Amino acid sequence: MLLVAGVGLLVACAGEPEQTPDAPATGQPGGQARTAPVQADAQGGQGEGTSLPSLALDTLDGTRFDLAAMRGEWVVVNFWATWCAPCLKEIPDLSALHDARADLTVIGLAYEDIEPQDMREFLVRVPASYPIAIIDPYAAAPAGDFATPRGLPMTYLIAPDGSVARRFLGPVTSEEINQAIDEHVAG
């Protein structure tokens, strides 16, 4: 089972995001992010996780990140890994987005088996201006109410009310996130 999950992560990270029934292609060329409207499941949750997902964890800088405390602003929850080239390409753009919008916070969830000191050394070479937390890929529930990522990168856009506004499987840009915010506000 772990081998199959690992191969799925490698395939999604290495190129075109994987096709899944609940994550249809946006029709955008060039391997751009796949988006999926978040659909409620039988329990009223949102397919992956709940309608108001929880996430509380310690970040590498020693602070505590609590998604519930972020109500009132947009939050970008980005699952990534140091070995994932598309993930690394996102970091400067997500940092710029995090720095540019006072109403938005990015949290990076490093989904890999890595020691904190090794991650700190990596972040010296590839800096991120937003908080980073290491998520144990072998844990039964790796990150609060968020499901195990189907591929990397996997990004969730959380609305100011705490609900999942959009999820992106595959690389995503700040432009796509800003567009998703505008659509959610208009919608």
ZIFENFEN-V873075 format. One record per backbone hydrogen bond with DSSP energy under -0.5 kcal/mol. NH is the residue of the N-H (numbers start at 1). CO is the residue of the C=O. Records with the same first field share a line. If there is no record, write none. Layout:
NH: CO ; CO
//
This chain:
5: 1
6: 2
7: 3
8: 4
9: 5
10: 6
11: 7
12: 8
13: 9
14: 10
15: 11
20: 23
23: 20
33: 171
34: 169
35: 24
36: 167
39: 37
41: 45
44: 41
46: 49
48: 46
49: 47
53: 50
57: 65
59: 63
60: 132
62: 59
65: 57
66: 64
67: 55
69: 66
70: 67
71: 68
72: 160
73: 70
74: 103
75: 158
76: 105
77: 75 ; 156
78: 76 ; 107
79: 77 ; 154
80: 109
84: 81
85: 83
86: 13
88: 84
89: 85
90: 86 ; 87
91: 87
92: 88
93: 89
94: 90
95: 91
96: 92
97: 93
98: 94
99: 95
100: 96
101: 97
102: 100
104: 101
105: 74
107: 76
108: 131
109: 78 ; 107
110: 108 ; 133
111: 80 ; 109
112: 110 ; 135
114: 112
119: 115
120: 116
121: 117
122: 118
123: 119
124: 120
125: 121 ; 122
126: 122
131: 106
133: 108
135: 110
137: 135
139: 136
143: 146
145: 54
146: 143
152: 9
153: 79
154: 79
155: 168
156: 77
157: 166
158: 75 ; 156
159: 157 ; 163
162: 159
164: 51
165: 157 ; 163
166: 157
167: 36
168: 155
169: 34
170: 153 ; 168
177: 173
178: 174
179: 175
180: 176
181: 177
182: 178
183: 179
184: 180
185: 181
186: 182
187: 183
//
